[in-house]
Amino acid sequence: MSAFNAIGADQEVDTDAFTPGVEPRATWCPGCGDFAVLKTLKQAMVERGKNPDEVLLVTGIGCSGKLSSYFESYGFHSIHGRSLPVARAATLANPDLEVVAAGGDGDGYGIGGNHFTHTARENHDMTYIVFNNEIFGLTKGQTSPTSPKGHKSKTQPSGSAKNPIRPLEWGLNAGATYIARTAAVNPRQATEILVEAMDHDGFAHVDFLTQCPTWNKDAKQYVPYIDVQDSEDFEFDVHDRDDAAQMMREADTRLHEGEILTGRFFVEEGRPSYSEEKRQTGQMPDDPIVEQYFDENAEWKPSSDLLDRHR
Amino acid sequence: MTENELIWRLAGGSGDGIDSTSQNFAKVLMRSGLHVFTHRHYPSRIRGGHTYAEIRSKATPVRSRGDGYNFLLALGDSFARSPDEEAYYGNEEVKPLVENLDDLRDGGIIVYDEGLIDIDDVDSVLETSLEALAAEHDWHVYPLDLRDIATEHGREVMRNTAGVGATAALISLDLDPIEALMSDSMGGDALEANLTILQAAYDQVRDEHEIDHDVVLPEGTHEEVPVLLSGSHGVAYGALDAGCRFISGYPMTPWTEVFTILSQHLPEYGGVSEQVEDEIAAAGMAIGASHAGVKAMSGSSGGGFALMSELLGTAEMTETPVVFVEAMRGGPSTGMPTKPEQGDLDHVLYSSQGDSNRIVFAPGTIEECYEQTRRAFELAYEYQLPAIVVIDQKLSGEYRTVPDSVFTESAPDPDPGTVLTEEEIEDAAHHASGSYLRFQYDADDGVVPRTLPGQKGGRFLTTGNEHNPAGHISEDPENRRRQVDRRRAKQEAIRETLDETGTHQTRYGTEDARYGILVWGSQQSTVFEAVDRLNETDYSVSALGVSEMMPFPESDVADFLESVEEAVVVEMNSGGQFRGLVQRELGAYGDRLYSLLKYDGNPFEPAEVVDGVRAVITDDPSVAPPTTRLEPTKATNSR
């Protein structure tokens, strides 16, 4: 019998199961795109038949980081930019968990950029949602790595001289095996994408466009958006890396020209997840590492087995 | 010298195989019945640059390097030569000989490779010729063309083996254990060549030289089965036996050694090792693995540990158990990568913002590295907070004979600490929403049991923000006070646990001593040797080796200081960080504490401690002042 009975438990759950009894919605302003992430994530969990006890949601800091406060599951609200190391280690410790990490554009593409690159490169089996509203919200409106060039803020009064980060291409180059962009204004697509991302066996990167009605009033509300899968204007093979790269370049460029392309941009099937690679090369046991602590029959080899080399 | 000892120094260039050769020779001496202790001196370079390894061996346990040494095997620095130029690095070619003469004892032996070291070059560097110096100090010099012997029967790089063969001939060491060790580690042509070279060098010494020195191999037998390993092995094996099954890290000297050992063995023990992009990720991953239920460790050296400090605070606030290793080297910043210092004590005690709530151990010996790493895991997982094991480049890298019973006496510990089972979760207190009340106020010892992601009914939120009993962010003053008090209460409980189960302070020396020495970490053994020497003369001295830095062992240290008139605090930093901690924690005794400090990149030698202590604690003008490298300063800040 598993020591973690919630995992894979056959339970009827609805979105209410993912709603905490207290809803301390002090952070998010009326009209904030973050509400859509919360709502679609709950819906996606239900569609995947997950129950709150088998989900670990790890967040960073910022408005996006508060997601774990408003979402009922095992939650770890870590610190700015550090959600990914915490989350990916959890996938190694217990691959049976549904691990989701979430953060904002400053959190994920700025301070946590190094972790994003390497987590994608390693292809950990997890989902990473980046709330992208092109602004630092909780610190009151500073320029973020995704803010367009020329964006003016209190810390960049003459306008930013930097080109914005191009998240989709970055994810592709780093090695993510599922990359999509969706928008708060399209909850149906967002839910579908989140379900797919969690189903995906590997690192799934979802750039989730969320509007900030308080600090980024000038920014587009990401409407109208174009679904690249539905549009006849875009013919490309989502499984082809070159096609995907071209579409991503277009999407990231058009984003700041007011044209919002959303949908799946790259899906690589068949590449083993990092845990699987490690298991295949003998660097990781078949069973979740954590289970041995709950297994009375587990064998605990002593370090004295290693002493021969020291005699 | 009261006891026969061989202190063999092997000098050459980095990359010349000094490390492996010395380790093998140390093992040969151990197998010959001796206790051994090794000391490594090396530059921060891959190839070339003067380096040496020293092996002190005698019939009784060896705790420290000695004062000076009595056998020099100078191989010459092969990387000092360029194929195009004769002396690529100026006089570095002869450094393995000339750089080591200062510490060679009178009556000592010199074997040098005349295939690489030209005696004319040597004399041109020395103020007095080697011959004259040898006459003055009664040194016995044996020039041998080790390079020639090696190239004749194998390859030039095998001149190490020729040097070992010559050593064996000069100290009447049987070749059998050397040959046996070689057979263990190699085969085929390489083994044949090495065996031939070993014998050839041995024979050449016996045939061509009259042996007229007094340095001989000590005779000894082991009362307990010995193993030869380092402080890094002590930490790594302690972690394995504590049930650690996850390690994440980024390479940095000298932490790399612990990281490497565990990376090589964790998979076969059912665990996982991760080399990641930086130390921040390493610390975050150890926390993530622990949060998911695995006993986890990470670590670094000073500069890398600085990067970990924000996650150290996160572990404290989220009450995630984790063990970090901090292997100190000279700082600040990159400092001296290959040189020891004890300069990071304040850093490990107080880094990260807010009130520090962590455990800090500073083991002083290889045995303590093993035992205290185990204890660090036990307490971290019992009390749900980070524990730090502080070692330094000296302790992490020195090899010493240790009874194998240290590692065999207790079984591995699979206990995950204060974690609820799913049955227990059913009966536990839950929030109205159904989530587990992970941070209830009124917990025994401040500890509320954890639940693990995936356990039924145990879900909770944790956060680096201050939070209420349900884990939700809260800035309510009453909640803040109660949560801080609860987390703080762990320190008191840990102190009581340590006091009940045996603390880690080691008292050594005369009962009712008049003078005391306080020491922490890697300098403990050196100080204990100095205590023996002081007590052999007219001084009455006792030392206390302190290994618990946080929570601080107030009563142990206060009792010790009450028992002596004055005490010298010995440590390798320039600011007296440990003395500061003692005074801070005890709020007294400042008027009877002195500092004896060294921070030039080399650890104390016993004689330096003897000199320093004598100079500091005596008013006798006839006592020579300590060498200029020592800085005794009297503390003035008493309360």
Interface residues (C-beta under 8 A of the other chain):
Chain A: A3 F4 N5 A6 I7 A9 P20 G21 V22 P24 P52 D53 E54 V55 L56 V58 I61 K66 S68 S69 E72 S73 Y74 G75 F76 H77 S78 I79 R82 L84 P85 V86 A87 R88 A89 A90 L92 A93 N94 D96 L97 N114 H115 T117 H118 K278 G282 Q283 M284 P285 I289 V290 Q292 Y293 F294 A298 W300 K301 P302 S303 S304 L306 L307 H310 R311
Chain B: K27 R31 V225 P226 V227 L228 L229 H233 A236 Y237 G238 L240 D241 G243 R245 F246 S248 H265 P267 E268 Y269 G270 G271 V272 S273 E274 V276 E277 D278 I280 A281 A282 A283 G284 M285 A286 I287 G288 A289 H291 A292 G293 V294 K295 A296 E310 L311 T314 T318 D404 F407 T408 A411 P412 P414 D415 P416 T421 E422 H431 A432 S433 G434 S435 L452 P453 G454 Q455 K456 G457 G458 R459 F460 L461 T462 T463 G464 N465 A470 G471 H472 I473
